[in-house]
Amino acid sequence: MISEQTRKRLKNQSEILRTIRRKGATSRSFISSSCGIRKASVTNICRDLVDRGSLNEKTPGFYRSEIELSSEYWRSLAIFIGPGEIIATIVDHNGKVYEEWTQKMGNPKSPESIVSVIVALINKASKLKKSIVGIGISVPGIINAEKGICLSAVNLGRWHDFPLVEEITKRLPEGSPRIVIENDANAELMGNHWFGGYGETLENSLYISLGEGIGCAQLLEGNIVRGRRFAAGEIGCLPSGNEKRPCSCGKMDCLQTYCGELGIIQSVKSQNKEIAHHSIAQICQLAKNNLGIRQQLIEAYQPLVQQISTMIALTDPAQIVVGCPDPKMDSIIPEILSTGLKNLLSWTDKEGIPVLAGLNPIKSGILGAAVSVFKNAFQDEAHI
């Protein structure tokens, strides 16, 4: 049980580190005024963080020197569990990747087999003897981040209540870096928020991840919306049609069976036999100059547009960010979604709600896993 004084110091430390992260190299006086923290408190906390090596002085020893986060200190091992492989990278607070390893996943994708792969990747990374502040894992499922439990992961073989962090931790040497887990869509949104180039404009935003399934996440005043049961944004298995399309969750006609990658291809292919072997990226390329295919894409994505419009009506986000698995989709999918939303949401202004192309979901998921580590470490007693 930490004292009230320590709790306050943790809160101030977190605010100071987040401000330096957003601003870059800056002065103590700016931190004090922007955070509303007494100058003496800022000076003491920053002095301790400099001594620990987590902050650098631009001019060492000079009292008024600007300070910045240390790229040597603020590094994370970020792990992304994808549909067919697991990727591990060492990433710093600027999003720079130093090392990367990839391991294919076998079948079945049991919790035990995936834990074994993750442990092997962590051990491989540890051989580099590089200091990291923690390990972040992006998980495609409903997770309780605080307890480190994967509550459900239908695309990983229907996991249920699996203590992922505990099972990994007990296979690692004592004193290994702390592990945090994050839902994949949440991680992707955080990756875009920190590193996507949109900055603080994403403080109130809705994120849609397109791939084999459909992911969704939301930032409200800069905080991830998780929900009472940690299932906020789980739209992929909402009922969305009547064609009896089977879903990996065991039900029929879920949203991802229509607007996931295979679902879109199936819908367009049913009207264009000549593109039977095209990928979704190739279909998007064709749609740029073929109004017929473009219209078919608009119709195919209509179930997703309807689900997004409901969320917009409930939360009124400032913008929507779409993560597409291929850059060939970036110029057309946001436009298709934007057009569909304008038609449904007559109460918005003439421009409608901006729909922006985000980072590739794998890249943003990796970066977001690192963000989850840094955000936890910013307010961690161990880093005081």
MARNUMI-929208 format. One record per residue (C-alpha): y, z, x. Coordinates in steps of 0.5 Angstrom, whole numbers, plus 2048, in hexadecimal, padded with zeros to 3 digits. Each point is the difference from the previous one (the first is absolute). Layout:
BEGIN
((Y; Z; X))
...
***
This chain:
BEGIN
((800; 800; 800))
((806; 7FE; 803))
((807; 804; 800))
((806; 7FD; 7FC))
((804; 800; 806))
((7FA; 7FB; 803))
((800; 7FC; 7FA))
((807; 7FF; 800))
((800; 7FE; 807))
((7FA; 7FB; 7FF))
((805; 7FD; 7FA))
((805; 7FF; 805))
((7FC; 7FD; 805))
((7FD; 7FB; 7FB))
((807; 7FE; 7FE))
((803; 7FF; 807))
((7FA; 7FC; 802))
((800; 7FC; 7FA))
((807; 7FE; 801))
((7FF; 7FF; 808))
((7FB; 7FB; 7FE))
((804; 7FC; 7FB))
((806; 800; 804))
((7FD; 7FF; 807))
((804; 803; 806))
((805; 805; 7FD))
((805; 806; 801))
((7FE; 807; 7FE))
((807; 801; 7FD))
((7FE; 7FA; 7FB))
((7F9; 803; 7FF))
((804; 806; 7FE))
((805; 7FD; 7FB))
((7FB; 7FB; 7FD))
((7FA; 805; 7FF))
((805; 806; 7FE))
((7FD; 804; 805))
((804; 805; 805))
((801; 7FD; 807))
((7FD; 806; 803))
((7FA; 7FF; 7FC))
((800; 7F9; 802))
((801; 802; 807))
((7FB; 805; 801))
((7FA; 7FB; 7FC))
((802; 7FA; 804))
((800; 804; 807))
((7F9; 803; 7FE))
((7FE; 7F9; 7FE))
((803; 7FD; 807))
((7FC; 805; 804))
((7F9; 7FE; 7FC))
((801; 7F9; 802))
((801; 7FD; 7F8))
((807; 7FF; 801))
((804; 7FC; 806))
((807; 801; 802))
((803; 7F9; 802))
((804; 804; 805))
((7FC; 806; 803))
((803; 806; 801))
((807; 7FE; 7FC))
((801; 804; 7FA))
((803; 7FB; 7FC))
((7FB; 7FB; 802))
((7FD; 7FC; 7FA))
((7F9; 802; 7FE))
((7FA; 7FB; 7FE))
((7F9; 801; 7FE))
((7FB; 7FF; 806))
((7FB; 7FA; 800))
((7FC; 804; 805))
((7FF; 806; 7FB))
((800; 7FD; 7F9))
((7FA; 7FC; 800))
((7FA; 7FF; 7FB))
((7F9; 7FE; 800))
((801; 7FC; 7F9))
((7F9; 7FE; 7FD))
((800; 7FB; 7FA))
((7F9; 7FF; 7FC))
((800; 7F9; 7FE))
((7FB; 7FC; 7FB))
((7FC; 7FE; 806))
((802; 803; 806))
((804; 807; 803))
((806; 7FF; 804))
((803; 805; 805))
((806; 800; 804))
((805; 804; 804))
((807; 7FF; 7FD))
((806; 804; 802))
((806; 802; 7FB))
((803; 7F9; 801))
((7FA; 7FC; 7FD))
((7FE; 7FE; 807))
((7F9; 7FF; 801))
((7FD; 802; 807))
((7F8; 7FF; 7FF))
((7FC; 7FD; 7FA))
((7F8; 801; 7FF))
((7FC; 7FC; 7FA))
((7FA; 802; 7FE))
((7FC; 7FC; 7FA))
((7FD; 804; 7FB))
((7F9; 7FF; 7FD))
((7FD; 801; 7FA))
((7FF; 804; 7FC))
((807; 803; 801))
((7FE; 807; 7FF))
((804; 806; 802))
((7FC; 802; 806))
((800; 7F9; 803))
((807; 800; 800))
((801; 807; 803))
((7FC; 7FD; 805))
((804; 7FA; 802))
((806; 804; 7FF))
((7FE; 806; 805))
((7FE; 7FA; 805))
((807; 7FD; 800))
((803; 807; 801))
((7FC; 801; 806))
((801; 7F9; 803))
((808; 802; 7FF))
((7FF; 807; 803))
((7FD; 7FD; 807))
((807; 7FD; 801))
((803; 807; 801))
((806; 7FE; 7FC))
((804; 806; 7FC))
((800; 7FF; 7F9))
((803; 805; 7FB))
((7FB; 7FE; 7FA))
((7FB; 7FB; 7FD))
((801; 7FD; 7FA))
((7FB; 7FC; 7FB))
((802; 7FB; 7FB))
((7FB; 801; 7FB))
((7FE; 7FB; 7FA))
((7FF; 805; 7FA))
((803; 806; 7FD))
((801; 806; 805))
((803; 807; 800))
((804; 7FF; 806))
((801; 808; 801))
((7F9; 801; 800))
((7FD; 7FA; 803))
((7FB; 7FE; 7FB))
((7FF; 7F9; 7FD))
((7FF; 801; 7F9))
((7FE; 7F9; 7FE))
((7FF; 7FA; 804))
((7FD; 7FA; 7FB))
((801; 7FB; 805))
((7FC; 804; 805))
((7FA; 801; 7FC))
((803; 805; 7FB))
((801; 806; 805))
((801; 806; 7FC))
((803; 807; 802))
((7FF; 7FE; 808))
((803; 805; 805))
((802; 7FB; 805))
((804; 804; 804))
((7FB; 805; 801))
((7FB; 7FC; 801))
((803; 7FC; 806))
((803; 806; 803))
((7FA; 804; 801))
((7FD; 7FA; 804))
((806; 800; 805))
((801; 805; 805))
((804; 807; 7FF))
((807; 7FF; 801))
((800; 7F8; 7FE))
((807; 7FE; 7FC))
((801; 802; 7F9))
((7FD; 7FA; 7FB))
((804; 7FE; 7FA))
((7FE; 7FB; 7FB))
((804; 7FC; 7FB))
((7FF; 7FB; 7FA))
((800; 7F9; 803))
((805; 7FE; 7FB))
((805; 806; 801))
((7FF; 7FF; 808))
((802; 7F8; 7FF))
((806; 802; 7FC))
((802; 805; 806))
((7FF; 7FB; 805))
((805; 7FC; 7FC))
((804; 805; 7FF))
((801; 802; 808))
((7FE; 7F9; 803))
((801; 7FB; 7FB))
((808; 7FF; 802))
((802; 802; 7F9))
((802; 807; 802))
((802; 805; 7FB))
((801; 7FB; 7FB))
((7F9; 801; 7FE))
((801; 807; 7FE))
((7FF; 7FF; 7F9))
((7FB; 7FA; 800))
((7F9; 7FE; 7FD))
((7FB; 7FD; 805))
((7FA; 7FB; 7FE))
((7FB; 7FE; 805))
((7FC; 7FA; 7FE))
((7F9; 7FE; 803))
((7F9; 801; 7FE))
((803; 805; 7FB))
((807; 802; 7FE))
((803; 806; 803))
((806; 804; 7FD))
((805; 805; 803))
((807; 803; 7FF))
((805; 803; 803))
((805; 805; 7FC))
((806; 802; 804))
((7FC; 7FF; 807))
((7FA; 804; 7FD))
((7F9; 7FD; 7FF))
((7FE; 801; 7F8))
((7F9; 803; 800))
((7FF; 802; 7F9))
((7FD; 806; 7FE))
((7F9; 7FE; 801))
((802; 7FC; 807))
((7FF; 7F9; 7FC))
((807; 7FE; 7FF))
((800; 7F8; 801))
((7F9; 7FF; 7FF))
((801; 7FA; 7FB))
((7FA; 7FB; 803))
((7FB; 803; 7FB))
((804; 7FF; 7FA))
((7FD; 7FC; 7FA))
((804; 7F9; 801))
((7FC; 7FB; 7FC))
((7FA; 7FE; 7FC))
((7FC; 7FB; 804))
((7FA; 805; 802))
((802; 800; 808))
((7FC; 805; 803))
((804; 805; 805))
((7FD; 804; 806))
((802; 807; 7FC))
((7FA; 7FE; 7FB))
((805; 7FE; 7FA))
((802; 7F9; 7FD))
((806; 7FC; 801))
((804; 805; 804))
((807; 7FD; 803))
((7FD; 7FF; 807))
((7FB; 7FB; 7FD))
((806; 7FC; 7FD))
((805; 801; 805))
((7FD; 802; 807))
((7FE; 7FA; 804))
((7FA; 7FE; 7FD))
((802; 801; 7F9))
((806; 7FB; 802))
((7FC; 7FB; 803))
((7FB; 800; 7FA))
((806; 7FF; 7FB))
((803; 7FA; 804))
((7F9; 7FD; 801))
((7FE; 800; 7F9))
((806; 7FB; 7FF))
((800; 7FC; 806))
((7F9; 7FF; 803))
((802; 7FC; 806))
((803; 807; 803))
((7F9; 803; 7FF))
((800; 802; 808))
((807; 802; 801))
((802; 807; 802))
((806; 803; 7FC))
((805; 7FE; 806))
((7FE; 7F9; 7FF))
((801; 800; 7F9))
((807; 803; 801))
((802; 7FB; 805))
((7FE; 7FA; 7FB))
((804; 804; 7FA))
((806; 7FF; 804))
((800; 7F8; 7FF))
((7FB; 800; 7FA))
((804; 803; 7F9))
((7F9; 800; 7FD))
((7FD; 804; 805))
((806; 805; 800))
((7FF; 801; 7F8))
((7F9; 801; 801))
((802; 806; 805))
((805; 802; 7FB))
((7FB; 801; 7FB))
((7FB; 803; 804))
((805; 806; 803))
((802; 801; 7F9))
((7FB; 806; 7FF))
((803; 803; 806))
((808; 7FF; 7FE))
((7FE; 803; 7F9))
((7FE; 807; 804))
((806; 7FF; 805))
((805; 800; 7FA))
((7FD; 806; 7FD))
((801; 804; 806))
((807; 7FD; 801))
((801; 802; 7F9))
((7FE; 807; 802))
((803; 801; 806))
((806; 7FB; 801))
((7FF; 7FF; 808))
((805; 7FD; 804))
((7FB; 7FA; 802))
((7F9; 7FE; 801))
((7FD; 7FF; 807))
((7FA; 7FB; 800))
((7FB; 800; 805))
((7FC; 7FA; 801))
((7FA; 7FF; 804))
((802; 7F9; 803))
((808; 7FE; 802))
((7FF; 7F9; 7FC))
((800; 805; 7FA))
((806; 803; 801))
((805; 7FB; 7FE))
((7FD; 7FE; 7F9))
((7FC; 807; 7FE))
((807; 804; 7FF))
((803; 7FA; 7FD))
((7FB; 800; 7FB))
((800; 807; 7FE))
((807; 800; 800))
((800; 7FB; 7FB))
((7FB; 803; 7FC))
((804; 807; 800))
((806; 7FC; 7FE))
((7FD; 7FD; 7FA))
((7FD; 807; 7FD))
((806; 805; 802))
((806; 7FD; 7FC))
((804; 807; 802))
((801; 7FF; 807))
((806; 7FC; 803))
((800; 7F9; 801))
((7FD; 800; 807))
((7FA; 805; 7FE))
((7FD; 804; 804))
((7FF; 7FE; 807))
((7F9; 7FE; 802))
((7FF; 800; 808))
((7FB; 7FE; 805))
((7FD; 806; 804))
((7FC; 800; 806))
((7F9; 7FE; 800))
((7FC; 805; 7FD))
((7FC; 802; 806))
((806; 800; 805))
((804; 805; 7FB))
((7F9; 804; 7FE))
((7FF; 801; 808))
((808; 802; 801))
((800; 804; 7F9))
((7FA; 804; 803))
((804; 802; 806))
((806; 801; 7FC))
((7FC; 806; 7FC))
((7FE; 803; 807))
((808; 800; 802))
((802; 803; 7F9))
((7FB; 805; 801))
((802; 802; 807))
((807; 800; 7FE))
((7FF; 806; 7FC))
((7FA; 803; 804))
((801; 807; 803))
((7FC; 7FE; 806))
((806; 7FB; 802))
((805; 806; 800))
***
